[in-house]
Amino acid sequence: MYNFNQSISRIGSNCTKWDRYANRYHIEDVIPLWVADMDFTCLAEVKEAIIKRAEHQIYGYTDPSEELYAAIINWEKRQHGIEVEPDDIVLNTGVVYGFYTLIDMLVQKHEKVIVQNPVYPPFFNTPYSLNRDVVFNPLCYKNGHYYMNLEDFEQKLKEQPEIRMFIMCNPHNPTGQCHTLEEINSIMEICERYNVWVVSDEIHADIIMPNQKHISSYRCDERYWNRLILLGSPTKTFNLAGLKISYAIVKNHELQKEFARVAKANGLSSVNIFGIEALIAAYTYGDQWREECCSYIYENFLFLKQFIEENMPLVKFDIPEATYLAWLDFTAYNVPDDMAERLKYEGHVELQAGIGFGMAYSKYQRVNVACPRSTLEEGMKRVKKWLEMNQYL
């Protein structure tokens, strides 16, 4: 049994999540429930693997080992039921950096990218940074579930033939929805007809709630594989974001070779020496840790649901199928669009502002529950106190 209730201070470790308040904003005692970063101690085998490699004392240029590829292949088969070959894999330093390179490679300046909002901001900010236009295909919501609007998706591809890439979030951030195999096959079929590349961000694929199931995009019909690129990583599941290690699975071998060439040329595939060891350890020894972590996260969601029902009952919240992120709708309390910013300074708790996931979501907040329950409870008490202090509640 692993202890996810243990609270360890990260202040003073140059932690983006905790140290930025004193360093950047000159405020103290803020509870961060915003960025997608866990406050759990990592798997012991990961720590041991890093220490073992560090003891060598020489940290020069390093090539990926056969063991690294085997760890990815075995994990994807064991956890997601897909067959991966070593030649399918392109290593990279991060999923968002993978977006950047793939958009630059596959989408011309006059072409567009389509995404499904509300969605993780780099899905549209990355294309914008490369001067590519973005088309939005909002998810639909009904009876506690989000789902793809396939009719609107196809209509936009029909009306805008310059759309060349679809970036899919699977599972979806921030809604926590696991896309169904039917949805994946349907959207792949549409993209096949309109000659659109599909990049599937599956970084949250292993953080799945009880009685739910993630469907890998590569479970789709094999005839669609030539236009699919899957981006995966252990960094969300095992809290390794600082180690800069992720990978792409590309079964179109011509595309794989070109992506590998570009990734080598621009440094994308130059993964961290300790990230290599961490991935191997996590994917070799981390099954039980992952399972217990998901159970603890689910219990935190249950706590959050009860807290909301008892203290701010007009907030809409559905326990997600995946991720450790809660998507809260504060619309009924008529909160201001700058709620998150004011909470940070006035309430000493920070949530992730919904407006960052799309302009229509200014009354939403995203909450990270991957922390000891005591941290989550204190953070939500501060949210309640701020709502009362400002007479929203």
C-alpha positions in Angstrom: 0.0 0.0 0.0 1.2 3.5 -0.9 0.6 6.5 1.2 -0.9 9.3 -0.9 -2.0 11.2 2.3 1.6 12.1 3.0 2.2 15.8 2.7 5.7 16.9 1.7 6.6 20.5 1.3 7.8 21.4 -2.2 8.6 25.0 -1.3 12.2 25.9 -1.9 12.7 23.3 -4.7 12.1 25.8 -7.6 8.7 24.2 -8.0 6.5 25.9 -10.6 3.4 25.0 -8.6 4.3 26.2 -5.2 7.3 28.5 -5.4 6.0 31.0 -7.9 3.9 32.9 -5.3 6.8 34.2 -3.3 9.2 34.5 -6.3 6.8 36.0 -8.8 3.8 37.5 -7.0 5.3 38.3 -3.6 2.5 36.6 -1.7 2.7 33.8 0.8 0.6 30.8 1.9 -1.2 30.1 -1.3 -2.6 26.6 -2.0 -2.2 25.7 -5.7 -4.9 23.6 -7.2 -4.3 24.7 -10.7 -1.5 23.2 -12.8 -1.6 19.5 -13.7 1.2 18.4 -11.4 0.8 15.9 -8.6 1.8 16.5 -5.0 2.5 12.8 -4.3 5.9 11.3 -3.8 7.0 9.4 -6.8 7.4 5.6 -7.2 10.4 4.4 -5.1 11.8 2.5 -8.0 11.9 5.7 -10.1 13.9 7.4 -7.3 16.2 4.5 -7.0 16.8 4.3 -10.8 17.7 8.0 -10.9 20.1 7.7 -8.0 21.8 4.6 -9.5 22.4 6.5 -12.8 23.5 9.6 -11.0 26.1 7.6 -9.1 27.9 7.0 -12.4 29.0 10.7 -12.2 29.3 11.2 -16.0 26.2 12.7 -17.7 27.2 13.1 -21.3 25.3 12.5 -24.5 23.2 9.4 -24.1 21.5 7.1 -26.6 18.1 5.5 -25.8 18.5 1.8 -24.9 16.6 -1.2 -26.1 15.2 -1.5 -22.6 13.6 2.0 -23.0 11.8 0.9 -26.2 10.8 -2.4 -24.6 9.3 -0.6 -21.6 7.1 1.6 -23.8 6.0 -1.4 -25.9 5.2 -3.6 -23.0 3.3 -0.8 -21.2 1.2 0.1 -24.2 0.3 -3.5 -24.7 -0.4 -4.2 -21.0 -2.3 -1.1 -20.2 -4.0 -0.2 -23.5 -4.0 -3.4 -25.6 -2.1 -2.0 -28.6 0.9 -3.6 -30.4 3.8 -1.2 -30.9 7.1 -1.9 -32.7 10.4 -0.2 -31.9 10.3 1.5 -35.4 6.9 3.0 -34.6 8.4 5.1 -31.8 9.8 8.7 -31.9 11.1 9.9 -28.6 10.5 13.5 -27.6 11.0 15.9 -24.7 7.3 16.7 -24.2 3.9 16.3 -25.8 3.4 20.0 -26.4 6.8 20.2 -28.1 5.6 17.3 -30.3 2.5 19.3 -31.2 4.8 22.2 -32.3 7.0 20.0 -34.5 4.1 18.1 -36.1 2.2 21.2 -36.9 5.2 22.8 -38.4 5.9 19.7 -40.5 2.4 18.8 -41.6 0.3 22.1 -41.7 1.2 24.7 -44.2 1.0 28.4 -43.4 -2.3 28.8 -45.2 -3.8 25.7 -43.6 -5.7 25.2 -40.3 -5.9 23.1 -37.2 -9.2 21.9 -35.6 -9.6 21.3 -31.9 -12.5 20.4 -29.5 -13.1 23.0 -26.8 -13.0 23.5 -23.9 -9.5 22.2 -24.2 -6.0 22.4 -22.8 -4.7 25.8 -24.0 -1.6 24.6 -26.0 -4.0 22.9 -28.4 -4.8 26.3 -29.9 -2.0 28.4 -28.6 0.6 26.2 -30.3 -0.9 26.6 -33.7 -1.3 30.3 -33.2 2.4 30.6 -32.2 3.2 29.1 -35.6 0.8 31.4 -37.5 -1.8 28.7 -38.2 -5.4 29.5 -37.8 -7.5 27.3 -35.5 -11.1 26.1 -36.0 -13.2 25.1 -32.9 -15.5 22.2 -32.8 -17.1 22.4 -29.2 -17.9 19.3 -27.3 -21.5 18.7 -26.5 -22.8 18.1 -23.0 -25.7 16.0 -21.9 -26.7 14.1 -18.7 -23.3 14.5 -17.1 -21.2 13.5 -20.1 -19.3 15.3 -22.8 -19.3 13.9 -26.3 -18.1 14.8 -29.8 -20.3 16.8 -32.1 -19.4 14.8 -35.2 -22.0 16.5 -37.5 -20.5 19.9 -36.7 -16.9 18.5 -37.1 -17.7 17.2 -40.6 -19.5 20.4 -41.6 -16.4 22.5 -40.7 -14.1 20.2 -42.7 -16.5 20.4 -45.6 -16.7 24.2 -45.4 -13.0 24.8 -44.7 -10.9 22.4 -46.9 -7.8 24.1 -45.6 -8.2 22.3 -42.3 -5.2 19.9 -42.3 -4.9 18.6 -38.7 -7.1 17.5 -35.9 -5.6 17.5 -32.4 -7.6 15.2 -30.2 -7.4 15.1 -26.4 -7.9 11.5 -25.3 -8.8 11.4 -22.5 -10.1 14.9 -22.6 -8.6 17.8 -20.6 -10.4 19.5 -18.8 -13.7 17.5 -19.0 -12.1 14.1 -18.1 -14.1 12.3 -20.8 -12.9 9.0 -22.2 -13.8 9.0 -25.9 -15.5 5.8 -27.1 -14.3 3.5 -29.8 -17.3 4.5 -31.8 -16.4 8.2 -31.5 -12.8 7.5 -32.4 -13.6 5.4 -35.5 -16.2 7.9 -36.6 -13.9 10.9 -36.4 -11.0 8.9 -38.0 -13.3 8.0 -40.9 -14.3 11.7 -41.4 -10.6 12.7 -41.3 -9.8 10.0 -43.8 -12.3 11.4 -46.2 -11.2 15.0 -45.9 -7.4 14.2 -45.8 -6.8 15.5 -42.3 -4.0 14.3 -40.0 -4.9 13.2 -36.5 -2.6 13.9 -33.5 -4.0 12.2 -30.4 -2.6 13.5 -27.1 -3.0 10.5 -24.7 -0.9 11.8 -21.8 -3.7 11.2 -19.3 -4.4 7.7 -20.6 -3.4 5.9 -17.4 -5.3 8.1 -15.0 -8.6 6.3 -15.3 -11.4 6.2 -12.6 -12.9 2.9 -11.4 -15.3 1.2 -13.9 -14.1 3.4 -16.7 -11.8 2.6 -19.6 -9.5 4.5 -21.9 -9.6 3.5 -25.5 -6.3 4.1 -27.3 -6.7 5.9 -30.7 -4.8 3.0 -32.2 -7.7 0.7 -31.3 -9.4 2.3 -34.3 -9.7 0.5 -37.6 -6.3 -0.3 -39.0 -7.1 1.4 -42.3 -6.9 4.8 -40.5 -3.4 4.3 -39.0 -1.5 6.0 -41.8 -2.9 9.4 -40.7 -2.6 8.9 -36.9 0.1 10.1 -34.5 -0.3 9.2 -30.8 1.6 11.2 -28.2 2.1 9.4 -24.9 4.2 9.9 -21.7 4.7 8.7 -18.2 5.0 12.3 -16.9 1.4 12.8 -15.9 0.8 9.3 -14.5 4.0 9.2 -12.4 4.6 13.0 -11.9 7.8 13.2 -13.9 7.2 16.4 -15.9 10.6 17.9 -14.8 12.4 14.9 -16.5 11.3 15.8 -20.0 10.5 12.3 -21.4 7.7 11.4 -23.8 7.1 9.6 -27.1 5.1 9.4 -30.3 3.7 6.3 -31.8 3.6 6.6 -35.6 2.6 3.5 -37.7 3.0 5.4 -41.0 6.6 4.5 -41.5 7.4 7.2 -44.0 6.0 9.8 -41.6 7.8 8.1 -38.7 11.1 8.4 -40.5 10.6 12.1 -41.4 9.4 12.9 -37.9 12.4 11.2 -36.4 14.7 13.1 -38.8 13.2 16.4 -37.8 13.1 15.6 -34.1 16.8 14.7 -34.2 17.7 17.9 -36.1 15.8 20.2 -33.8 16.7 18.4 -30.6 13.1 17.2 -29.8 14.3 13.6 -29.5 17.2 14.5 -27.1 15.5 13.2 -24.1 16.8 13.7 -20.5 19.3 11.1 -19.3 17.4 10.7 -16.0 14.0 10.7 -17.8 15.1 7.5 -19.7 15.8 5.7 -16.4 12.5 7.1 -14.8 10.4 5.9 -17.7 11.9 2.4 -17.6 11.4 2.1 -13.9 7.8 3.6 -14.0 6.7 1.4 -16.8 8.3 -1.7 -15.4 7.4 -1.4 -11.7 4.5 1.1 -11.6 1.4 -0.9 -12.2 0.3 -1.2 -8.6 1.3 2.4 -7.8 -0.8 3.6 -10.7 -3.8 1.6 -9.7 -3.7 2.8 -6.1 -3.1 6.4 -7.2 -6.2 6.3 -9.4 -8.2 5.0 -6.5 -7.0 7.8 -4.2 -7.8 10.4 -6.9 -11.3 8.9 -7.2 -11.8 9.2 -3.5 -10.7 12.9 -3.7 -13.3 13.4 -6.4 -15.9 11.9 -4.1 -14.8 14.2 -1.3 -14.9 17.2 -3.7 -18.4 16.2 -4.9 -19.7 16.0 -1.3 -18.0 19.3 -0.3 -19.6 21.1 -3.3 -23.1 19.6 -2.5 -22.9 20.7 1.1 -21.2 24.1 0.7 -21.8 25.5 -2.7 -24.6 23.4 -4.1 -25.2 25.5 -7.3 -21.8 24.6 -8.6 -22.1 22.0 -11.3 -19.6 19.2 -11.1 -19.6 15.7 -12.6 -16.9 13.2 -11.5 -14.8 12.7 -14.6 -14.0 9.4 -16.2 -10.3 10.1 -16.4 -7.5 12.6 -15.4 -7.1 14.1 -11.9 -8.8 17.4 -13.0 -12.3 18.6 -11.9 -14.2 20.9 -14.2 -16.4 23.2 -12.1 -19.1 25.4 -13.4 -19.7 28.4 -11.1 -22.2 30.2 -13.5 -25.1 30.0 -11.1 -23.2 32.2 -8.6 -22.5 34.9 -11.1 -18.8 35.0 -10.3 -16.5 37.5 -12.1 -14.4 36.4 -15.1 -11.3 37.2 -13.0 -12.3 34.8 -10.2 -9.1 32.7 -10.3 -6.9 35.8 -10.2 -8.8 37.3 -7.3 -8.9 33.9 -5.4 -5.1 33.8 -5.6 -4.6 37.3 -4.0 -7.6 37.5 -1.8 -8.4 33.9 -0.9 -4.9 32.5 -1.0 -5.9 29.5 -3.2 -5.4 29.2 -6.9 -7.6 27.4 -9.4 -7.1 27.3 -13.2 -9.3 29.9 -14.9 -11.8 28.3 -17.3 -11.5 31.1 -19.8 -8.0 29.8 -20.7 -9.7 26.7 -22.1 -12.0 28.7 -24.4 -13.7 32.1 -24.3 -17.1 30.5 -23.5 -15.9 29.1 -20.2 -15.2 32.2 -18.2 -17.4 31.0 -15.3 -15.6 27.7 -15.0 -12.6 26.7 -13.0 -10.4 23.6 -13.3 -9.3 22.1 -10.0 -6.4 19.6 -9.6 -7.2 17.0 -7.0 -3.9 15.1 -7.2 -2.8 16.1 -3.7 -3.2 14.9 -0.2 -6.9 15.2 0.9 -5.9 17.7 3.6 -4.5 20.1 0.9 -7.7 19.7 -1.2 -10.0 20.3 1.8 -8.1 23.4 2.9 -8.1 24.8 -0.6 -11.8 24.3 -1.1 -12.5 25.8 2.3 -10.7 28.9 1.1 -12.8 29.0 -2.1 -15.9 28.8 0.0 -14.7 31.6 2.3 -13.9 33.8 -0.6 -17.3 33.3 -2.2 -18.9 34.2 1.1 -16.7 37.2 1.7 -17.6 38.6 -1.7 -21.3 37.7 -1.3 -21.4 35.3 -4.2 -22.5 32.5 -1.9 
